[in-house]
Amino acid sequence: MQKLIAGMAFTLLLARPVQAEDRFPSLQSENFEWGLGIGALIEDAGYQNIGSETNGQPVLYLANQDFRFFANQFNWNFLNNQTYSLGLEVEARFDGFEPDDDAFFTGMEERDDGVYGGLRGEWKSSVANFVFEWMQEVSGDSDGAYGSLNAYWTIDTGFGQLVPKIALEYYDRKYSDYYFGVRADEVRPDRPAYAPDSSIGFDVGIDYIRSFNTNHRLIGSIKYRRYDSEVSDSPLIESDGSPRFVLGYFYSF
C-alpha cells in the first residue's frame, strides 16, 4: 500500500488554494521504493471569477523509512519509531496568483508561490493518528508561516482502503495578508483595501485506494476546506470554502 503515495502526489503540483494539511499521511514506506503516477485534480479555490480548474500531472516518487519525496514535498525524519516520528520538511507551495488570471485581478501585484521549511511530527495512538506541521517561508516573498494539526484513520475493507481525515489549519498574519489582502495601491471600486489577520480553517475529507495487483493501483480523494472569516471576507474570495476531487493511477517498479 505504501507504494501508492506517488499516485496521489499530483494533487499538490498545480493546486491554487492554500494547502496546509499533511499530504496523505497514512501512506508511508518501510523500504526503499520508487514509482511513477499520473492523475487529475478538479478544484475550486474560491478566488473571484476563476471557478473550478482541472489539472493533470505525472509524478516521480522516492521514499524509504526515514525520508519521502513526492511532487513538491520532501520529509526527513531524525526521530522515528512505531509510535512517533519527528523530522524536517521542505515544501514548494502554489498559492499565488497573477494579474492576468482574470480581469478582476488587473492592477494587482503578482503574489508569488513560495518555498517553506520547518518541522513535521506524527503520533500514532489508539484513538487516531495525529500529524502536525509548522512551516516558515524561506524564499523571501510573503515571509509568512503556516501550521496544521491533522487526524486520520485507516480502514481496510474488502474493496480497498478508506482514510477519513480532518484538519485544523493556521495561517499567520503575514501569510494571510500576502495571499488574501488588498493593498492601498491595488484598491478600485469593486476591490476595497483589505488587511486580514491570522486565520484558522477546517478541512474534512476521505481518501480511497484500490489495489488490482502488485504493481497497479487506483486512488481517489474527496475533500472540502472551510475558510474562516479572515479569508472568506477578503474581496479576492467569493466563497466560504474550497471543494477538491482527485482521481489517479500509479505503477510501482
C-alpha positions as CSV (number, residue, x, y, z in Angstrom):
1,M,0.0,0.0,0.0
2,Q,2.8,2.4,0.8
3,K,3.8,2.4,-2.9
4,L,0.6,4.4,-3.7
5,I,1.9,7.7,-2.4
6,A,3.2,8.6,-5.8
7,G,-0.1,8.2,-7.4
8,M,-1.5,10.9,-5.1
9,A,1.3,13.4,-5.4
10,F,-0.1,15.1,-8.5
11,T,-2.7,16.7,-6.3
12,L,0.0,19.1,-4.9
13,L,1.6,20.3,-8.1
14,L,-0.9,22.8,-9.7
15,A,-3.4,23.4,-7.0
16,R,-4.2,27.1,-6.4
17,P,-5.6,27.2,-2.9
18,V,-3.7,27.1,0.4
19,Q,-2.6,23.6,1.1
20,A,-1.6,23.4,4.8
21,E,-2.5,19.9,5.8
22,D,-0.2,16.9,5.6
23,R,-0.5,15.0,2.3
24,F,-1.9,11.5,2.6
25,P,-0.1,10.8,5.9
26,S,-1.3,7.2,6.1
27,L,0.8,6.2,3.1
28,Q,4.4,5.6,4.2
29,S,7.3,3.3,3.1
30,E,9.3,0.9,5.2
31,N,11.8,0.1,2.5
32,F,13.2,2.0,-0.5
33,E,10.6,2.4,-3.2
34,W,10.1,4.4,-6.3
35,G,7.4,4.7,-8.9
36,L,5.5,6.8,-11.4
37,G,2.0,8.0,-11.3
38,I,-0.5,10.2,-13.2
39,G,-3.8,11.8,-12.3
40,A,-6.3,14.6,-12.4
41,L,-7.3,17.2,-9.9
42,I,-10.5,19.2,-10.0
43,E,-10.7,22.1,-7.5
44,D,-12.4,25.5,-6.9
45,A,-10.2,27.6,-4.7
46,G,-12.8,30.3,-4.1
47,Y,-11.0,33.1,-5.9
48,Q,-13.2,35.6,-7.7
49,N,-14.3,34.6,-11.2
50,I,-11.7,31.8,-11.6
51,G,-14.1,28.8,-10.8
52,S,-13.1,25.2,-11.0
53,E,-9.8,24.2,-12.6
54,T,-8.7,20.8,-13.8
55,N,-5.1,19.8,-13.9
56,G,-3.2,16.6,-14.8
57,Q,0.4,15.8,-13.9
58,P,2.9,12.9,-14.0
59,V,4.8,12.3,-10.7
60,L,8.1,10.8,-9.5
61,Y,8.2,9.2,-6.1
62,L,11.2,8.2,-3.9
63,A,11.0,7.0,-0.3
64,N,12.3,4.8,2.5
65,Q,11.6,4.6,6.2
66,D,13.3,7.9,7.0
67,F,12.7,10.1,4.0
68,R,10.0,10.7,1.4
69,F,10.0,12.8,-1.7
70,F,6.9,13.3,-3.9
71,A,5.8,16.1,-6.0
72,N,6.7,19.4,-4.2
73,Q,7.3,17.9,-0.7
74,F,10.4,16.4,1.0
75,N,10.4,14.9,4.5
76,W,13.4,13.6,6.5
77,N,12.8,12.0,10.0
78,F,15.6,12.3,12.5
79,L,13.4,10.5,15.2
80,N,11.3,7.6,14.0
81,N,9.7,4.6,15.7
82,Q,6.4,2.7,15.6
83,T,4.7,5.3,17.9
84,Y,6.0,8.7,16.8
85,S,8.3,10.5,14.3
86,L,9.8,13.9,14.1
87,G,11.7,15.5,11.2
88,L,12.4,18.3,8.8
89,E,10.2,19.2,5.9
90,V,10.7,21.4,2.8
91,E,7.8,22.2,0.5
92,A,7.1,24.3,-2.6
93,R,3.6,25.8,-2.4
94,F,1.5,27.1,-5.3
95,D,-0.8,29.6,-3.5
96,G,0.0,32.6,-5.6
97,F,-1.9,34.4,-8.4
98,E,-1.1,36.6,-11.4
99,P,-2.9,39.8,-12.6
100,D,-3.8,38.1,-15.9
101,D,-5.7,35.2,-14.1
102,D,-8.9,37.2,-14.5
103,A,-9.9,40.8,-15.2
104,F,-10.8,41.1,-11.5
105,F,-7.1,40.9,-10.6
106,T,-5.9,43.5,-13.1
107,G,-3.9,46.2,-11.3
108,M,-2.8,43.9,-8.5
109,E,0.8,42.9,-7.9
110,E,1.6,39.3,-8.5
111,R,1.6,37.0,-5.5
112,D,4.5,34.6,-5.9
113,D,4.5,30.9,-5.0
114,G,6.8,30.1,-2.1
115,V,9.2,27.6,-0.6
116,Y,8.8,26.7,3.0
117,G,10.8,24.8,5.6
118,G,10.0,23.6,9.0
119,L,9.0,20.6,11.2
120,R,6.7,17.7,10.8
121,G,5.7,15.2,13.5
122,E,3.4,12.3,13.8
123,W,2.0,10.4,16.8
124,K,0.1,7.1,16.3
125,S,-2.3,6.5,19.1
126,S,-5.2,4.1,19.8
127,V,-7.7,6.9,19.1
128,A,-6.3,8.2,15.8
129,N,-3.1,9.1,14.1
130,F,-2.1,12.7,14.6
131,V,0.2,14.8,12.3
132,F,1.4,18.4,12.9
133,E,3.3,20.7,10.7
134,W,4.9,24.1,11.3
135,M,6.4,25.8,8.2
136,Q,8.1,29.2,7.6
137,E,8.6,30.7,4.2
138,V,12.2,30.8,3.2
139,S,12.1,32.1,-0.4
140,G,11.6,35.8,0.7
141,D,8.2,36.6,-0.7
142,S,5.4,36.6,2.0
143,D,7.7,35.9,5.0
144,G,4.7,34.1,6.4
145,A,4.2,30.9,8.2
146,Y,1.5,28.2,8.5
147,G,0.8,25.2,10.7
148,S,-1.7,22.4,10.8
149,L,-3.0,19.7,13.1
150,N,-4.4,16.6,11.3
151,A,-6.1,13.4,12.4
152,Y,-6.7,10.4,10.2
153,W,-8.0,6.8,10.5
154,T,-7.1,3.9,8.1
155,I,-9.9,1.5,7.4
156,D,-9.1,-1.7,5.4
157,T,-12.2,-3.0,3.6
158,G,-12.8,-5.8,1.1
159,F,-12.9,-3.3,-1.7
160,G,-10.0,-1.1,-0.9
161,Q,-8.6,1.2,1.8
162,L,-10.6,4.2,3.2
163,V,-8.8,7.0,5.0
164,P,-11.1,9.6,6.6
165,K,-9.2,12.8,7.6
166,I,-9.9,16.1,9.5
167,A,-7.6,19.0,10.0
168,L,-7.2,22.5,11.6
169,E,-5.0,24.9,9.6
170,Y,-3.4,28.1,10.9
171,Y,-2.1,30.9,8.7
172,D,-0.2,33.7,10.4
173,R,-1.0,37.4,9.6
174,K,1.8,37.8,7.1
175,Y,0.7,34.7,5.2
176,S,-3.0,35.7,5.2
177,D,-2.2,39.3,4.2
178,Y,0.1,38.4,1.3
179,Y,-2.4,36.0,-0.4
180,F,-5.7,37.4,0.6
181,G,-5.1,41.1,1.3
182,V,-5.6,44.1,-1.0
183,R,-3.0,46.8,-0.7
184,A,-3.7,50.5,-0.8
185,D,-2.3,50.9,-4.3
186,E,-4.5,48.0,-5.5
187,V,-7.8,49.5,-4.5
188,R,-10.6,50.1,-7.0
189,P,-14.4,50.4,-6.6
190,D,-15.1,46.6,-6.6
191,R,-11.9,45.8,-4.7
192,P,-11.6,47.7,-1.4
193,A,-8.5,47.6,0.7
194,Y,-8.3,44.6,3.0
195,A,-5.7,43.5,5.6
196,P,-6.6,40.2,7.2
197,D,-5.3,38.9,10.5
198,S,-4.2,35.4,11.2
199,S,-6.8,32.7,10.4
200,I,-7.8,29.2,11.2
201,G,-9.6,26.9,8.7
202,F,-11.1,23.5,8.9
203,D,-10.8,20.5,6.5
204,V,-12.7,17.3,6.1
205,G,-12.2,14.6,3.5
206,I,-11.6,10.9,2.7
207,D,-9.1,9.1,0.5
208,Y,-9.7,5.8,-1.3
209,I,-7.1,3.3,-2.5
210,R,-7.8,0.2,-4.6
211,S,-5.1,-2.4,-5.4
212,F,-5.5,-4.6,-8.5
213,N,-2.2,-6.5,-8.3
214,T,1.3,-5.9,-7.0
215,N,2.0,-3.0,-9.3
216,H,-1.2,-1.4,-10.3
217,R,-3.3,1.0,-8.1
218,L,-6.2,3.4,-8.5
219,I,-6.7,6.2,-6.0
220,G,-9.3,8.9,-5.3
221,S,-9.9,11.7,-2.8
222,I,-12.7,14.0,-1.9
223,K,-12.1,17.0,0.4
224,Y,-13.7,20.2,1.5
225,R,-11.9,23.1,3.1
226,R,-13.9,25.7,5.1
227,Y,-12.3,29.1,5.3
228,D,-12.7,31.3,8.4
229,S,-14.0,34.9,8.1
230,E,-10.5,36.4,7.8
231,V,-10.1,34.6,4.5
232,S,-13.7,34.5,3.3
233,D,-14.3,38.2,3.9
234,S,-11.5,39.1,1.5
235,P,-12.6,40.8,-1.7
236,L,-10.5,38.3,-3.6
237,I,-12.6,35.4,-2.3
238,E,-16.1,34.6,-3.5
239,S,-17.0,31.5,-1.4
240,D,-16.6,30.2,2.1
241,G,-14.8,27.1,1.2
242,S,-13.0,25.0,-1.4
243,P,-14.0,21.5,-2.7
244,R,-11.4,19.2,-4.3
245,F,-11.7,15.9,-6.2
246,V,-8.8,13.7,-7.1
247,L,-8.5,10.6,-9.3
248,G,-5.3,8.8,-10.3
249,Y,-3.4,5.7,-11.4
250,F,0.0,4.5,-10.1
251,Y,2.5,1.9,-11.2
252,S,5.3,0.8,-8.8
253,F,8.6,-0.7,-10.1
